[in-house]
Amino acid sequence: MCRFCFHLDCLLRAVEYRAAGVPAVQGKIDRCRAALATISAQRIADAALTLDPTDWPQNRRA
């Protein structure tokens, strides 16, 4: 399970970099998404790929 957490964390960071204008991370995103074996991790990844990282909860200010 922990190794899938690593791939999910890498994917999330790469999505943030892509949103910041770094285009060279798409391969990393694809590899990390392909490495996710649990349905839960795949769903989280799919949501991350669909949403703008600026809309993620840690970026919201009250």
N, C-alpha and C positions, 0 to 999 in steps of 0.2 A: 504494500500500500504506500509506503513512504516514497518509493521511487516514482510512483505516479504523481505524488505531491510535488516532487522536484520538477517533473515535466510540466505540470500545470503552472507552477510558479514561473518557470522559464517562459512559458507561453504568455502569461499575463504581463510579464516585464517586456517581452518583445512587442506585444500589442501596444503598450504604452510608448515604446520607442518609435514604432511605426506612426502612431498618432502625432508624435513630436517631429516627424518629417524624416526619419531614418528609413529609407526604402530597402536597405540590404538585409532586413530582418525577416522577410517573408519566408525564406527557406527554413529558418529556425522555427517560425510559427507552424509551418506545415509539418516539420519533423516532430515537434512536441505534440501537436494534435494527433498525429498518427500513433504516437507512443502511448496514448491514454487508453487503458484497457477497461476501466470501470465506466458504467453508464453515467454515474454521477459526475465524474471528472469530465466526461465528454459533453455533458449538458452545460456545465460551468464554462468550459472552453467555448462552446457554441454561443453562449450568451455573451461572453467576452468579445468574441469576434463580431457580434452583431451590434453591440452597444459602443458608444463613444466612451473612451476611458475617462473623459472629464465628467461623465455621468455616474461613474462608479462611486459607491458610498464613501470611501476614504477621502474623496476629493470634495465632498459636500461640506459647506460651512453653514452652521446654524445662525 
